[in-house]
Amino acid sequence: MTTDAGSVLAGRLVPGRTVDRWRLSPTVQERFDVPDQPMAGAMDARFFLTGQRNYIPHEYPCRSQFAERFRDRRPEPAGFFTPDRWWFPFGADRVDLSGFWFRPTRVETWAQTFLEATSATIARFRLTTCGAALVLVDGSEAAWFAPYRRNWEEGIAFEAELAPGRHEIRVWFGDLCERDTRYYFALRLLEGEGLSAVLPLPIAQDAAAAMETMLDGIRFDKPWFADEETVSLRFGAPAPADLEAEIAVKGDFISADNRSIRLVVSAGADRLDVAPAVDLPADFRDFHVSLRLGGVTLTRALGVEIIHGADRAEASHSVSARAEEALDRVAERAEPDTVRALARLATGLGGSETDAMIDACLPAIADGHDCADFLLVPLIWGRAAWGGGIGAETRAAVDRTILGFRYWMDEPGNDVMWYFSENHALLFHTACHLAGTLFPDVRFARSSRTGREQAAVGAERLRRWFDHFEACEMAEWNAAPYFPIDLKGLCALFALSPEPDIRARAKRAIRRLLRIVAASCHRGVLTASQGRSYEHTLMAGRTLELSAIGRLAWGRGWFGRRVHALPLLALCARDHGLRFDGDLRELAVFDGDGAREWCYRQGEDGFAPLYHYKTRSAAMGSVAAYRAGQWGYQETVLHLRLGDRPESQVWINHPGETLQNGFGRPSFWGGCGILPRVHQYRALAVLRFETEPETPDFTHAWIPEAAFDPVVDDGDRVWLKAGDSFALIRADKPLIVVDSGPSAGCERRLPGRRGTWLVRFSDARKSEDFDAFRARMAALEVRDGDDGVWRIDDPDYGPVAFVPSGRIEAEGRVLDPEQWTREGTMKVCEG
């Protein structure tokens, strides 16, 4: 393919549209360190309930000092535009380089594109970002602003007088990145006619357009691959020539296991076989697919679950055997970090390989990277219990790291570690208590306390943490990623604390969390509303760590590769006398003829009323009377699972962004941009969304077709079957079947800012087949009353009334979320 110096990709630009193709410079990154200092604050179990989009009500000293120097001052870019890479939108309405920075880091990037005017015009634009931005039109400054408020979008409008012809637009954007950071800008046309956005290219226009179409339509054959199955990609168009392909396979943002694969997409090919699943790391993985031709490289990310041992759900009846199995599995096959190192030490596998895992983690802990507390707790356990298995040089480095760590925000430091959520607070206090216990007579560098004093401070903080937990439990209720984090701290305390009351309270908390998980499971797999969710935890079923914890605790589940608590829980069972409640399996893998209905509350002051209903064949959970119409964070409000296959699941949300596999909180699938009003009664649920301008103008349902047989689309209805269970997903307008892009075959969209979804499941025990279920449920609909009450005539339950307050009236019963308690009420009823 020869270079065409006059080649461009062009698109008409009309008011309301963003300029979406750009050439970018390298991103300049520089640590922004400030002097070590203490910080005031405490655990905040309500930090995500601000009701303001993406707003976090805690500011670190680095942000305060950065703002003093740079806020509301004209940006001074570090350099000039040097072309380095390309940005094509692939569904996004902005140039989005968001990500995760473990230390406070100052970043800046230049972007360049061109506008073509057919006649003289005055164009009016709006530029939005979360940090600062500077706009140049034909080299002259057109606008700038520098609010620098963390993850808080602001904008500025400006005008550009454009003569006929081509005009260069350059945008500089920068920010201070702390942990998860929305680093992006959007340039939207407000007024102006006869404009096109054009991007010059060093390859032929048709080749560039074909590459864009390939990635626009890229998808996996299905949302999971197991064992010997070949992970394959499909493209939205055939390759215009032989293309170099680089595929970066990545885990979550704290994963230690990333791979890179180089392949060739042959001319005319519209698919690419990557590798057998067994040769790739297990768990949900993002595939960053880059296609290269000449001087153009285009990249798009999409995710898939990789499963090893998909057919091995059942485990030994012996808890001791399951504990040994879990320890061996983690020691041999988990990601290389301090959790795996602990499992290796505990199974006699100390040595150079284990030392290397520990050595690789120490810099992040010593430097105060966010999530260092996740690494530190198992490190302390390994040092305390099996220090002799660690090499002398590594052991000395471990000791220096433990003694130099910042154990809470009142100690001097310069970092953006997250102290405020209950799971992080637990791990900081656990590490403080156990590190002090390990070194009672040594002085800790940051606090200047002796270890004995440090242990006492940690113990007092832990007692306050338990006071809160025992009264409120999880703020981020049922969060699949955070059960293991809490269990990590609790298991370490149960095994190692010298304080009998702390050990006893940790034991009770472990048992309570396992009971919540079991009660919220369907066939052993978590199926419930979640107060914090990510795409990588929602889409994973078998490889979710809770699946492996279930295998250990009640004998059913699968192993993934990324673990936090599994070997710690196994050690508690193997070495410290922890026993699992005997009824957990019956609760988690419910196989009775009736159904179980559980009404309960979680969070401070019980702010999250939760409802869960399951039969042998299906389960559904939701959150009731919860912040309807407000900005969401990462809450999944309703979750349904059918049949025996973990992949046969459905959830419904309003996306927080249109970029799939992005870093938004909420993201495309994880959480809700605007929260709906939600009601559930047994196997029936209704959600209504009323969303805001400048948010995505659709809601959608995750329905992976490969997990159901059949899937029947019927206008405003989708009918599903999995195993012995059936479901109806109905909307108040015709649904759009998404057949291209990363969510093809998995997504149904309901267009519009106001939309109502109805969900109803049933099973073959009703003595009906799939067609009979469809006939019986075909007339099911929601009727709005002038009093705000939603009424449904259900074939099984009769008249059901959903009251705006959350109260439910059905079958002669009244369910009122205001009356639900933390412990909850579990009712066994006819299915």
Disulfide bonds with the S-S distance in Angstrom:
none
